[in-house]
Amino acid sequence: MTPKAPREDFSDEDMKITEPKDYAAGLGGVVHSMEPALKQMGPLRTAKLLLKMNHKDGFDCMSCAWPDPDRRKPAEFCENGAKAVTWEATPLKIQRSFWDEHSLTSLEDKTEYWLGMQGRITEPVYKPKGSDHYAPISWDRAFDIIGTHLRELESADEAAFYTSGRASNEAAFLYQLFARVLGTNNLPDCSNMCHESTGTAMVETVGIGKSTIAYNDFGKSDLIIIMGQNPGTNHPRMLTALQEAKENGAQIVAVNPLPEAGLFGYKDPQAVKGYIGKATKLADQFIQVRSGGDMALLQAISKRVLEAEGRAPGTVLDHDFIAAHSDGFEAFAEHIAQLDERAVEQATAVPTAEIDELADRYIQADSAIICWAMGITQHRKAVDTIREIMNLLFLRGNIGKPGAGASPIRGHSNVQGDRTMGVWEKMPESFMDALGAEFGFEPPREHGYDAVDGIRALAEGKLKVWVGLGGNLLGAISDTNLAEAGMRGTQLSVQLSTKLNRSHVITGEEALVLPVLGRTEIDVQASGPQYITVEDTVCAVHASHGQIPPVAPDARSEVAVIAGMAHAALGDRYGIDWLSFAENYDRIRDRIARVVPGCEDYNAKTRRRDGFVLPNGPRDSRTFHTETGKARITVNDLEPVECPPGRLILQTLRSHDQFNTTIYSLNDRYRGIKKGRSVIFVNPDDLAELGIEDGQIVDIFSEWQDEPDRVLRGFRAVSYPTARGCAAAYFPEANVLVPLDSAALESNTPVSKAVIVRLEPSTTPVGVGRPAVV
């Protein structure tokens, strides 16, 4: 039976708060995976898809970018992966009557959850200028509207082409080519909002902005340090790798302001012991760091490593690595020697004894991996913090050897592949030279807008056309109200999507929503069935094959839609036959092979059952393509987050039943939240100090320089054991509190993990009213 879309929206009036969990997965993970899948898709569709997910002849998970092991289990998916499949492969469709019944104005007050629950988009829809409704339109007419707007621009830089991390390598390569042949490098993407700080720091220090480990290194490591990351919710399959590492003798240290279930215990849902007995203890040590204190913590550990070397020369540092493969050590050692321990204590709120314990674990480990995610990358000093991660690894030669290295954990499937394929506003000259030579044109060389600068350009009226390849920019970006006002000022907004989200509701004067196929769906073009390729977080590239028929005849692949837009806007400029790329994706892969480093013979390599792994100098041969040809040990000045009395440092985060801006349910099982999202987690001692009771309804005001305060009204204060002086609220709801100008130095990533807020008693009922600026 086909499920029905909810007609009424959801509220938080029935929200319930219970005790948080102390372990992840287990029977609950199985139940919460299968229950929505069976309800939405039925048993046959569920079995067909889930048993092919992440398998060598199946399709790649459309949620996180966690790598696949060499030996796959029959059920090679996690709870949130199953929910992502259910969300995409639901047979529920938006009917034509929906567009007549719902004006855009009426949809503005709908939640992301309600919008996503309406079902799949099945045909192109268009909002003309002056209208408040979408209406179905033909593909030819849609392409004609896009082509006309792009041809009439005074400059190609009046257009921007946003990309979600879920796009395939083939779609990403064609998309960036389209933008550059048009004449612009305005290619903002979701990386700008998450791991841009990682790329900035690692390209400088090791010459590549990617993980320097392979999947199997987890099983060979003596010590794994997990910083600013919640694997139980955001990368649940990582828990299996951590459990295997523990069984092989590894120690695990978790560094985070919040105690998260997946950092402490794990019940493997594919093993008998996952249902009976106790959970596997994962973290041997938990460092509850104050938000923004990670850089000071890392410097303090490095200082202890250097001091230990001073007490026992030649036994702690890897002198061979430092001498042969790095530079900058002397200046770094001199700088760290001056580190003020009182400043460390103030910045981290971590007792000295705990820092000593972690430093000793690091010194005793022959091999160490440091993992991190957005709890590190979304700070003002994020780039410097990641440089300090690299410094610490370099001191003991923990790079380019088994069980050791830097492991940024990418959050979105193929976000890394998109960047490899050229989706970046400032690709290196070597890539642009190769692209121009392959297609016979001169690519634009001036750097384009990233996501934050793109929103700023929208607000300033510099962009007339905005095209979004998947994703939900307006839901994901900081400073929600400013972003939405800017989008309304465009002449045309275009979204390539599977389901509705906030970015379809807030539009330009004219707007198009174009339905595309999902990962689960079979893609048949003129030459026959097609496959796509993706790159995971450890640089492994492999094929992905859809398994079920398309949701509707009018849904087209991303590649086909991009080719259609480019053909309409550019014709045969430079002799590029855009439509031929959609007929046979091998033609795209042949071009990728001649443009993208490491992708030579791409068609043959991606047809291998195991795919292939892109070259990685630091991992493969301790080769560093930096300015000096060596690993760069850097000097970084500490700058703790300043928080005035009576204020808190707020971070945004996901609930458990969520992936990016996609909300699977209103529950956050591991944190004890049911049927609601309008909450702010605060340490009980901070609540008492602020005179706020547990469960009290509050308004959250963010304070930024001399700007008017931003406010979220009607949120429930929840007593939670987060670090003192810190608080947390859900993304994307809390994005309205993050100022656009509050961005990481050098990377320009929104500072979503260090927002200074104050709480005031509210007269607004919980969960009622849109976020507003006071």
N, C-alpha and C positions, 0 to 999 in steps of 0.2 A: 504494500500500500504506500502510495506517495505521501510523504509528510506534508503538513500544512504550514504555511507561513503565519506567524503571529500577527494579528491585526492591531492589537494594543501594544504600546511600548512597555518597557520594564522600569520599575522604580526600586529604590532601596528601602522602602518602608518596612519590608519584612526581613531585613538583614538580621542575621544571627552571628554572634561571636562565640567561638569555643577555643579551647586550648590548642596551641600550635602542635604539629607533629614533630617527632624527634627522629624520624627515618623516612626514606622515600621509597616509592614503588611498592613491591609486595602485592598481595591480593587486591588491595585498593586500586593499584595501578592498572591491573587487568580489568577489573569491573568498570572503572571509569574510562578505559579505552574502548571496551566492547559495547557497553550499553548505548552510547550515542551512535556508534557505527551500525549496530543492528537495527536500531530504531529508525535511523535516517536512510540507510542503504539496503537493509535486508541481509539475510545470512549469505546468499550466494555472491552478491556483489562485494560484501565485506571480505569473504574468504578469497575471492579472486584477486582483490587489490592488496590486502595486507600481506598475503603470502608471496607477492611479487615485489613488495616494497624493499628497496635497497638490495635487491638480488641482481646477479650479474646479467640475467636476461630480462630483468624487470625495469622498474622506473625508480628514479632517485627521489628520496624524500624532499618535499617542497618546503619543509620548515628549516631546521638548522643544518649547518654545513659540517656536522661531525663526520669523520672519515669512517669507511667501512673496514672491518677486519678482513684478513685473508680468508679465514674460514667463517662462513656465515651460518648463523642459526636459522632454523625454519622461520621463526618470527623475529626478523631482524628490524624491529621497529620499537619505538617507545610510546608511551601514553600520548604525548603531544603530537608525535608523528601520526598516530592513528586518528587523532582528532583533526589534524590538518587534511588528511585524506577524506575524512567524512565531510568536512566543511567544503572541500572542492568538488567531490564526486557525488554529492547529493543529487538525486533526480529532481528535486524541487526547482521549479523555474519561475522566473518573474513573468507574469502574464501581461498581455498588451493593456488590459484594463488598469493595471497598476499605474501606468503613466498618466491616464486620464484622472484617476482617483486622487493622485498625490501631486500637489504642486511642490515646487522646490522650497517655497516658503514653509509649507507644512512639514517638510522633511528636515528642516534645519534643527528642530528640537528633538529629533530622534537620536537615540544612542547608537554608537557603533555596533553594539550587539544586535539591536533590532534591524538595522540596515543589512547586516550580513546574513541574518536569518530569513531574508525575503527570498533567497534562492539565486540560481544562476541567471546571469544576463544572457539572452539568447539571440538578440538582433541589435544592430546599431540603432541608437536613439540620438536625437538632435534637439537642442534647445535654441530656437531662433532668437535674435535680438528682440528684446521687449516682451518675450514670453516668459511665463513662470512654470512651464511644463516641458518635459521631454516628450518626443513623439517618435515612433519608428521611422526609419529612413533607409534607403537602399545603400549598399556598399559603394556603388559608383558615385552616388550623390555625396556621400560622406567624404570620399577621397577628393572629389571636386572642390568641396568647401575647404578642406585642408590645403590643397594645392593652391587655390586662389589666394588664401590668406598669406601663405608663405611667399608666393611670388610677388605680392604687393608690398612686402616689407621694404622700407627704405634701406635697411641693413639686415643681414642675416643675424646679427647680434641682438636683434629685437625678438628673437625666438630662443627658447630654452627647451632642452630635451632631457627630462628627468628619467632615471632608471631605478627600478626596484632590483634587489639582489636576487630575485627568483628567476629572472630572465635567463634563457639558455645562452651558451657561448655563441651559437649561430645568430640568435636574435641580437645579442649585444654587439657583435662585430658589425652586423648590417646597420644597426641603429647609429653607432658612432660614425660609420662611413656616411650615412645619410646626412647627419648634422654637419660633417666636415666638408662634404661636397657642396652642401648648401652655403657653407662659408662661416661656420661658427664653432667655437670650442665650448659653448655653453652646455655642458654635460654634467649637471649636478646629479648625484646619486646617493643612495642610502649609506654608502661608506662615509660620506661627509659627516654623517650624524652619529656614527658609531666607532669605526676603527681607523679613522683618518689619522688620529694621533699615533697609532701604531705604525702606520706606513711612514709617517714623517720621521719618527725617531729611528726606526729600523733601517730605512734606506740610508740615512746618514751614518749609522754606526756599523751596519754589516752589508749594506749595498742591496738589500732586498727587503721588501715590506711584508714578508710572509713567514710562517712558522719554519723554524730550522730543525724540526724533528719529523720523524715518520711515526705512523700509528704504533708500530712495534716497539718504539722507544719507551712507551709507558711501562711495558712489561720488563724492561731492562734497567729502569731507574732505581736509585737508592732513595731519592727524596723528590717529592712532587709538591711544589708550593702553589696553591691556588689563590689568586688575589682578585678581589672585586668581581667575583663570578658566582653564580648560583646554578651549578650543573643539574641539580635535581629538577628544576623547572625549565631551564633554558636549553640544556643539552643533556637530556636524561640518559642517552646511550653512553655518555662518558662515564657514568657510574659503573658500568660493567668493566670498562678499561681500568678504572681506579680499583675495583675489587680484585681484578687479576693482578694488578701491580702489588696490592697488599699481600696477596697469596705468594707472590715472588719475593717478598721481604721489604718492599718499599715502605717508607714513612711518608705520611701525608700531613701537610700543614695548611689550614684554611685561614685566610686573612680577609675579614669582612666586617662591616659595621653591624650587620644583622646575623644572628645565628639562623642558618637555613637548614631545613631537614636533610637535604641532599648532601650537605657538607659533613654530616655526622654519622648517619646510618643508612644502610641500603639492604633491601630484601630483593634478591634477584627473582623476578617473576617467571623466569624460565628454568628455575631449579627448585627441587623439593624443599630445600632449606629456606627458600624465599617465602614459604607459606607456614612452616613450622619453625619454632625456635626463635632465637634472637637475630636482630639485624646485624650485618657485618659492620663493625665500627670502622669508619673511613678515616676521619681526622684524628691523628695522634696529638695534635695541638691546635687550639683555636685562638687566634690573635684577634680580639675584637677592637679593631682600630677605629679611631675617630675618622669620620668622613673627610677625605683630603689629606690624611696623615700618612699615606703609603710611601710617599717619597722620603719623608723623614725616617720611616722605619727601614727602608732599604739602605739609606746612607748609614744608619746606625749599625746595621748588620755588616756592611762593607768595612766600617771602622773596626769592628771587632775581628773581622778576618785579617785585616792589616796588623792589628795589635797582636793577634795570635802568631802571625809570621814573625813579628819582632821578638817574641818570646822563644820561638823555635825556628830560626832561619832555615829556609829551604824545605820546610815540611808542610806548609799550608798553601802558599801561592803556587800557581802553575807557571814557573819562570820561563819554561820553554815556550809556552803559548804567548806569554806577555812579550817576550823578546822577539820571537819570530813572526808573530801574526798580529800584533797590536801596536798602537801608538797612543801617547797621552798619559801613560801610567804615572810618571813622576808628578805631573801637575795635579792629577787626581788624588794621589796619595797625600800630597801636601795639603790639598783642600780639605779632604775628609778628616785629616788629623785635627783640624780646627773645629770640628762639629761640636756644637754646644748640646750636651746631654739634657739640659733643662729645656732647650727649644724642642728637642725630640719628644720629651715627655709631654710638653704642652701640645704639640702638633698631633701626637698619636694617642694620648691617654692610655698608653700601654705600659704596665710596670716594667722596670728595668730587668727584673728577673726573667720575664717572659721573652724579652728581646734577647737576653743572654742565651736562653734555652734554644731559641730558633737559630741563632748564630752558631751555636755548638752543633746542632743538627746539620747545618749547611757545611760546616768545616769537616765533620766526620763522614759526610757522604762523598763517595768517589764519583758519583754522577747525579746531577740534579736537573730537573725541569721546572721552569717557572711558567705557569699559565695565568692568563688574565683576560678580562673582558671589559665591559663598559663601566664597571665600577672603578676602573683605572683610567679609561680613555676619555671620560666626560668630565674632566676637571680643568681648571685654568692652567695648571702646571702638568697636564697629562703627558706632554711630549718629554719634558724633563724627567718625569717619573719613569717612563719606559726606558729612557736613556740610563737611568739608575738600575733598572732590571738588567739591562745589557752589561753595565759595569760589573754588577755582582757576578753575573755568569762568567765574564771574562777573567775575573781574578783567579778562578780555579779551573779555567780552561773548559768550562761547561758548554761547549759548542763544537759541533763537528765530531762528536764521539758518541758511541752507543749510550742510550739512556739519558742524554743530556741535551739541553737547548732551550730556546725561547719558543713558547707555544701560545701565541694569541689565538683565542677561540672565537672564530667567526660566528656570528649569530644567525645569518641568513643563508640559505642554500644558494650557492653560486655567486654570492656577493664578491668573492675573490676572483671568480672566473670573469665576471663582468669587467673588472679592472684589468685583468690580463688581456682581455680582448679590446681594450682601448677606451672604455667608458671612464674617462677622467678629464677634468677641465684643463689639465696641464701635463699631458703625456710627454715623455722625453722626445728630444729631437730625433733620435734614432728611429723611434716608432713612426714619427710623422714622415721622415724621409722614405722609409720602406712603404708606408701607405701611399704616399704620393707617387712613388715609382711604379707600384703595382697597378694603380688605377689611372695614371696619366694626368694628374692634376697637382696643383700646389696647395696643400692643406693650410688652413689658417694657423698662424704661429702665436698670435696673442692669446694668453691664457683666458679662459672663460670664467663664468660664475660657478661657484660651488653651491651647495644647498642654502647655506646661510646668506651668502651674497646674492643668490638668486631671489630669495624672499625680499632682501633689501632693495634689489632692482625692481621687483614687482611693486613694492611700496612707493618707490620713486617714479613709477610710470615708465620705466625704461624697457619693459618687456610687453609685447603685444600678443604673442602666441606662446602658450605653455603646453607641451606635450608630455604626458606621463606614461612610460612603459611599465605598467603594473604599479603596485605599491599604493600608498595613501599618504602623500607628502603632507597635506594639511593636518592629518592626524599625527604624523610623526615629528614634525618640525617644532622648534621652540616658538614662543611668543604667538600663540594660536590666533589671537584677535588681529594682530598685525599681519600675519600671513594670510588670513582669510580676506581682510580688506584689500590686500595687494592683489590677490587672485581675482577679485571682483573687478579690478581695473583693467584686466586684459581684454583684448578683442575676441580671442578664441582660446578656450581650454579644451584639451583632448585627453581622454583617459582610455588606455587599453587595459581591460579588466575582466575578471571572471564574476565578481560579485560587487554589490554596492558598498561604498564607504563614504566617509565624510568628504573626500575630494571630488565626489560626483555631485554633491549637494551645493557646495560653494563654487561657483563657476565664473567664467568670463561672460562678456555680453552674449556671445554665442558659445555653445558647448556641445561636445560630442562624447558619447561613451561607446566604445567599440568592443564587442565581446570576443574574447580570445580563449583558445583551448588551454586546459590545465595539463600538468605533468601526467596525470592518470589517463589521458585520452589519446586514442589512436589518431595519428596525423597522416592523412593520405593526401598526396599532391599529384601532379600530372605524371610524375615518374614512378609513383607507387608510394608505399608506406615509408615514412621518414623517421629517423631517430635524431635526438638532440644530444648535446654533450654539456657536462658541468665539471667544475673543479671544486674539490672539497678543501677543508682547512689545512691539510698537509700537502697540498699541491698535486694531488692525484686527480687525473682527468679520466672520465669514463662516460659511456653512452647511457642514455635513458630512453626506454621504449614505453610508450603509452599502451594501456591494456584494455580499455573499454571504449565503445563508440562515443563520438562527441555528443555533448549535451543537446545540441540542436544543429540543424543543417547550416544555419547562418553564422555559427561561431567559426572563426578562422584562427589559424596558428599565429603566434606573434610574428614569425618570419613573414608570413603572407601579408599581414597587415602593414608591417614596416615597408615591405616591397611595394605595396599598393600606394602608400603615402608618398614614398620617394619617387615613384613613377609619375604620380600626379603633380608633384611639385617641381621635378627636375627633368622629366622626359628622358631623353637619351644623352644628356649632358656628359661630355667626356667619353661617350660611347659605352656607358654602363647600362647593361640590360637588367634592370632591377627585377622585373617579373620572372626572369629566368632563374634567379636565385631561389624564388619560392617554389619553382617546379621541381628542383632537386637540390637538397641541402649539401650534397657533395661539392657543388660549385662554390658554396660559401667556404667550406672547409679547405678546398684547394687554395683559396685566397688567404685564408688564415695561415696556412702552411708557409706561405711566402712572405708574410708580414710579421707574424707574432713570434718572437724568439722562443725557442724550445718546442715549437709546434710543427717542425718539419715532418713531412709525410703524415699529416694529421689524419687523413681519411683512413689510412692503414692502421695507425696506432689506436685510433678510437674504435676500430672494429675488433681489436683484441678483446678477448673475454674479460681480462682484468684491466683494460685500458692502459694508461701509462702515467708516469710521474714526471712532472716538469723538472728541469734541472734547478738545483739550488746550491749555489756556491758555498755558502757557510756550512751547510749540512754535508754536502758531498765531498768537499776537498779542502775545507777551511780556506776558501777563496773569497775575497771580499772586494766587491766592485764599488769601493768608496773613493773619495777624493785622493786618498793616500795609498789605496790598494791594501789597506789593513783594517782590522777591526778598530773602531774609534772609541777609546776610553775618554769620557767627557767630564767636564766640570760643570755642575749645575747648582745654582743658588737656591737655597731653601726659601719657600714663601708659604707659611702656614695659612690656612683659611681663617680669616678673622670673623668672629661671630660676637656681636655686642651682647651685653646682658639682656636676659629676657627674650632672646631670639634662639632659633634652632637652625641647624644645617639640614636642609631637606634634600633627599635624593628621590628621583622617580624610579620606579621599577615595574616589572610585569607581575601579574597574578599568575597562579599556576595554570589556570585554564585560559591561556592567552599566548599568542605568538605575534610579536611586534604589535601592530594596532588591531589585529584580528582577535576578537573576544569569542571564545568557545562556550563559555558559560559565565555566570555571575559569581562563581565560587572560587575560592583560593584555599584549597583543602589543607595544604601544608601549613599555612599561617592561621588557619582557624576562622576564615571568613566565609560565610554562606549567604547567597542571595543579595549581594551588594558589592559596590566598588567605591562608594563615597566615604573613604576612611583615610585617616592619617595615623601611622604607627609612631608612638612616642614612648620613651622610657618612663616607667612609673614614677621614678624620682623627679624627672623633669616635669611631669604633669603636676605633681604635688607642689613643686617649686613655682610653677606658673599659676597655681590656683585653679586648675582645670581637673574635673573629675573624669575618671574612666567612663567612656560612653557618652560624654557630653558632646553636644553639637557645637561646632566651632566654624568660624570663617578663617581662612588661611590667607594671610597677606604676604606677598613677597616684596622685599625692599631692594631697590637697585639704584644706586647713585642718587641723582636728583629727579628721577623719573617718577610719575604717579605710581602708587602701589597697584599691583595686580592682585586679584582676589579670587579665591574659590569659596563659594558659600555653601553652607549646609553639609559639612563633613563631620563624621563621627570620630572623635579622638579615641584611639584604641591603645590601651596599655600593652606594651610589647617590649621585650628585652633587647632593644637596639642600643647602640653605644650612647653614653650620656652626651647630651647636647645635640643629638642627631634625631632626625625624623625621616619618614618615608611615606610616599603616596603613589598611587598608580599612574602609570603612563598609559594612554595619552591624556587622561583627564587633567593631570597636573602640569602639562606642558604650557598651559596659559601662564604659569608662574615663572617660566624661564625666560628672561629677557633675551632678545635676539642678539644684543651687543655683548652679552656674557658668553664669551667663546674662548676655547683653549688657545693659548699662545701658539703661533706657527701653524697649527692644523685647522683652526677655525671651527672646531667641533663644539656644538652647544654644551655649556656647562650645566648638565642636567643632574649632576650628583653633588652640587654644592650651592644650593639656592638658599639665601638667608630669608627666613620667614618668621612671622609672629602669629600667634593664635589669639583670637578674640571670641568670646561667647557669641553665638549666632541666634538670630530670630528666624532663620530660614529652616524649614523642615529638611531633614536629611535627604540628599539626592534630588532636590528640586531646584530648577533654575540653571541656566547656562552660565559658564564661567564669564566673568566680566572684569573690566578694568575700572577701578575707582578713580 
